[in-house]
Amino acid sequence: MKIQGSHLLPAPRLAVWDFLNDPVRLAKCLPGCERLEPIGPDRYRVAVKYAIAAIGGNFSGTIELLDKKPPRAMRLRSESRGTPGFVKGEGELELTEKGGQTELRYSGEVQVGGLIASVGQRMLEMASRKITQQFFESVAAQLKSAEA
């Protein structure tokens, strides 16, 4: 499944870049995140709890930040497994300064397998949009509170 979109965040590009590279602050914004801990340079162990339709469960895996071009762009790779299946993803983030704010554009591809894949493409796309929206709303709120 392909994902793409953009969000305008209420902070300068460098502040957004720093936020995206701070596992403590980032963990607070990832929906269902129970743990995000460093296991190497730009590599993290993650534990999340997701539910899509009537299928849900705990997932554990890794997130890697790759090909970093501070403060403009990076690539992400994520892989997690749980009782209901697996989720793998890879994508790119691009940050552009827009009058004191930052436009974050993302694109990538997500693969799911196991029981979770049985919910169907449309339901997975809706869940993906919802999770992404929750993440960016939380990031925006965190960035606003950091300004105050």
Backbone hydrogen bonds, N-H to C=O, Kabsch-Sander energy under -0.5 kcal/mol:
donor,donor_aa,acceptor,acceptor_aa,energy
3,I,108,G,-2.5
5,G,106,Y,-2.1
7,H,104,L,-2.0
9,L,7,H,-0.6
9,L,102,T,-3.5
11,A,9,L,-2.0
16,V,12,P,-2.0
17,W,13,R,-2.8
18,D,14,L,-2.6
19,F,15,A,-2.1
20,L,16,V,-2.6
21,N,17,W,-1.0
21,N,18,D,-0.5
22,D,19,F,-1.8
26,L,22,D,-2.7
27,A,23,P,-2.2
28,K,24,V,-0.9
29,C,26,L,-1.6
30,L,26,L,-1.1
33,C,30,L,-2.3
34,E,47,A,-3.5
35,R,47,A,-1.6
37,E,45,R,-2.4
39,I,43,R,-2.7
40,G,43,R,-1.0
43,R,40,G,-1.8
44,Y,63,I,-2.8
45,R,37,E,-3.1
46,V,61,G,-2.4
47,A,35,R,-2.3
48,V,59,F,-2.4
49,K,32,G,-1.8
50,Y,57,G,-2.2
52,I,55,I,-3.8
55,I,52,I,-2.2
56,G,54,A,-0.5
57,G,50,Y,-2.7
59,F,48,V,-3.2
60,S,81,R,-2.5
61,G,46,V,-2.3
62,T,79,E,-2.5
63,I,44,Y,-2.2
64,E,77,R,-3.0
65,L,42,D,-2.7
66,L,64,E,-0.6
66,L,75,R,-3.7
69,K,73,A,-3.1
72,R,69,K,-3.2
73,A,69,K,-1.6
74,M,93,L,-1.8
75,R,66,L,-3.0
76,L,91,G,-2.9
77,R,64,E,-2.1
78,S,89,G,-2.9
79,E,62,T,-2.3
80,S,87,V,-2.6
81,R,60,S,-2.5
82,G,85,G,-2.7
83,T,58,N,-0.7
85,G,82,G,-1.9
86,F,113,G,-1.7
87,V,80,S,-2.5
88,K,111,Q,-2.9
89,G,78,S,-2.9
90,E,109,E,-2.1
91,G,76,L,-2.2
92,E,107,S,-3.0
93,L,74,M,-3.0
94,E,105,R,-2.5
95,L,72,R,-3.6
96,T,103,E,-2.2
98,K,101,Q,-3.2
101,Q,98,K,-1.2
102,T,9,L,-2.5
103,E,96,T,-3.0
104,L,7,H,-3.1
104,L,102,T,-0.6
105,R,94,E,-2.7
105,R,103,E,-0.6
106,Y,5,G,-2.7
107,S,92,E,-1.7
108,G,3,I,-2.4
109,E,90,E,-2.5
110,V,1,M,-3.2
111,Q,88,K,-3.4
113,G,86,F,-1.9
116,I,84,P,-2.9
116,I,113,G,-0.5
117,A,114,G,-1.2
118,S,115,L,-1.7
119,V,116,I,-1.2
120,G,117,A,-1.2
124,L,120,G,-2.1
125,E,121,Q,-2.5
126,M,122,R,-2.1
127,A,123,M,-2.4
128,S,124,L,-2.5
129,R,125,E,-2.3
130,K,126,M,-2.2
131,I,127,A,-2.6
132,T,128,S,-2.5
133,Q,129,R,-2.6
134,Q,130,K,-2.5
135,F,131,I,-2.3
136,F,132,T,-2.5
137,E,133,Q,-2.4
138,S,134,Q,-2.1
139,V,135,F,-2.6
140,A,136,F,-2.5
141,A,137,E,-2.1
142,Q,138,S,-2.5
143,L,139,V,-2.8
144,K,140,A,-2.4
145,S,141,A,-2.3
146,A,142,Q,-1.7
147,E,143,L,-1.2
148,A,144,K,-1.3
